[in-house]
Structure formats: structure tokens, C-alpha cells
């Protein structure tokens, strides 16, 4: 999955962008918990990283 597709999924599930860090963006899930999302540009997000982000976002 591409980074841009991941961002759309996060937005659809009520997550909000919080701020930019050095190499990651910090997002907030519906429960108010912050989680990092690496900036990959047009590259694919690896499956383990994708699963971890979705879990922290409360989607999976």
C-alpha cells in the first residue's frame, strides 16, 4: 500500500494529523492517542509497518 492510500484510510477512520516530526508525521486516533506514521512519499509501506500503524490507529 502506498503512503497516500494509508493517509486516506486514516482520515476515513477519524484519525487526525497532529504535526510533522523529523522523519515521521504524528497522528491522533479517535481515543486521543498519538502514533507515528513514516513519510515514504510514493514508496510502498511495508506490511509489518502498515499493520503496526493500523493497530495503533485503532483500525485493526
C-alpha positions as CSV (number, residue, x, y, z in Angstrom):
1,X,0.0,0.0,0.0
2,X,1.3,3.5,-0.8
3,X,1.7,6.2,1.8
4,X,-1.0,8.3,0.1
5,X,-3.5,5.4,0.3
6,X,-2.7,4.9,4.0
7,X,-3.4,8.5,4.7
8,X,-6.8,8.3,3.1
9,X,-7.6,5.2,5.3
10,X,-6.6,7.0,8.4
11,X,-8.7,10.0,7.6
12,X,-11.7,7.8,6.8
13,X,-11.5,6.2,10.2
14,X,-11.4,9.5,12.1
15,X,-7.7,9.9,12.7
16,X,-6.3,13.4,12.5
17,X,-2.9,14.8,11.6
18,X,-1.1,16.4,14.6
19,X,2.3,17.6,13.4
20,X,5.4,16.8,11.4
21,X,8.4,15.3,13.3
22,X,11.8,14.8,11.7
23,X,11.1,11.7,9.6
24,X,7.6,10.9,10.7
25,X,4.2,12.5,10.9
26,X,2.4,12.3,14.2
27,X,-1.3,11.4,14.0
28,X,-4.0,11.1,16.7
29,X,-6.6,8.4,16.7
30,X,-10.2,8.7,17.9
31,X,-9.2,8.0,21.5
32,X,-6.7,10.8,21.5
33,X,-3.6,8.6,21.4
34,X,-0.7,9.8,19.2
35,X,1.1,7.5,16.8
36,X,3.9,8.0,14.3
37,X,3.5,7.4,10.5
38,X,6.7,7.4,8.5
39,X,6.8,9.6,5.4
40,X,7.6,7.4,2.4
41,X,6.4,9.6,-0.4
42,X,5.4,7.4,-3.3
43,X,7.0,4.3,-1.9
44,X,5.2,1.3,-0.6
45,X,4.7,1.0,3.2
46,X,5.9,-2.4,4.3
47,X,3.3,-4.9,5.6
48,X,4.7,-5.0,9.2
49,X,4.8,-1.2,9.4
50,X,1.3,-1.0,7.9
51,X,-0.1,-3.4,10.4
52,X,1.5,-1.6,13.3
53,X,0.1,1.8,12.2
54,X,-3.4,0.4,11.7
55,X,-3.3,-1.2,15.1
56,X,-2.2,2.0,16.8
57,X,-4.9,3.9,14.9
58,X,-7.5,1.5,16.3
59,X,-8.5,0.3,12.8
60,X,-7.2,-3.3,13.1
